[in-house]
Amino acid sequence: MATANTNTAPILVEGSNITLTQSGQTITITSTGGGGGTPGGSDTQVQFNDSGAFGGDSGFTYNKTTNTATIENVVATTITNSTLSTASAGAKLYLFNSY
């Protein structure tokens, strides 16, 4: 005949990349591992998957202060935003069909 476990204390179990350490009444949970690799590109360059490695390109940047993405040579099949502007006053913005 099986008896029910009446212990109401939680049970902590270590898992992959998790270590539990107890000192008196304190339990410390430490995680190791996680993402790996070296960030691709330089500061402000947007990261992307470059054949399985982190990539970055000077022609694809993001400035979090101005909330501005700068992308060279954009190819789009549809542009849905009705407002397009250039980076500087008086500059020309050209849209063309590359068919």
C-alpha positions in Angstrom: 0.0 0.0 0.0 1.5 3.4 -1.0 1.4 6.3 1.4 1.1 9.9 0.3 4.0 12.3 0.9 2.9 14.7 3.5 6.0 16.9 3.3 4.8 20.4 2.0 8.2 21.9 1.5 9.1 22.6 -2.1 11.6 20.4 -3.8 14.3 22.1 -5.9 16.0 19.9 -8.6 19.1 20.9 -10.5 18.7 20.8 -14.3 21.0 21.2 -17.3 23.2 24.3 -16.7 21.6 24.9 -13.3 23.5 24.6 -9.9 21.9 24.8 -6.5 24.0 25.7 -3.5 22.8 25.9 0.1 24.3 27.8 2.9 22.3 27.7 6.1 18.7 28.7 5.2 19.8 30.3 1.9 19.7 28.5 -1.5 21.5 30.1 -4.4 20.5 29.1 -7.9 23.3 29.6 -10.5 22.8 29.3 -14.3 25.6 28.7 -16.7 25.7 28.5 -20.4 23.1 30.3 -22.5 23.8 32.0 -25.8 27.2 31.8 -27.2 29.4 33.4 -29.8 30.9 36.7 -30.4 28.5 39.6 -31.5 28.8 40.3 -35.2 29.6 43.7 -36.5 30.5 46.9 -34.7 28.6 49.2 -32.3 25.1 50.1 -33.8 25.3 47.5 -36.6 22.3 45.2 -36.7 23.1 41.6 -36.1 21.9 38.8 -38.4 22.4 35.1 -39.1 25.3 35.0 -41.5 25.5 31.3 -42.5 25.1 30.2 -38.9 27.4 32.8 -37.4 26.6 36.3 -36.0 26.9 38.9 -38.8 26.9 42.7 -38.9 27.2 45.2 -41.7 28.1 48.9 -41.8 25.2 49.4 -44.3 22.6 48.2 -41.7 22.7 50.2 -38.5 20.3 51.2 -35.7 20.5 54.3 -33.5 18.5 53.8 -30.3 18.7 57.4 -29.3 17.0 58.7 -32.5 15.1 55.4 -33.1 16.5 55.4 -36.6 17.4 52.4 -38.8 19.8 53.1 -41.7 19.8 50.5 -44.4 21.6 50.8 -47.8 20.2 49.2 -50.9 16.7 48.2 -49.7 14.8 45.9 -52.0 11.1 45.6 -51.3 8.2 44.0 -53.2 5.6 46.3 -51.5 5.8 49.5 -49.6 2.8 50.0 -47.4 3.7 53.3 -45.6 2.3 56.3 -47.3 5.0 58.6 -46.0 8.6 58.4 -47.2 11.3 60.9 -46.4 15.0 61.4 -46.9 17.7 61.7 -44.3 18.4 65.4 -45.1 16.4 68.3 -46.3 16.4 68.7 -50.1 17.7 65.2 -50.8 16.0 63.2 -53.4 14.3 59.9 -52.8 14.1 57.6 -55.9 11.8 54.6 -56.1 12.2 52.3 -59.1 11.0 49.0 -60.3 13.9 46.6 -60.9 12.0 44.2 -63.1 
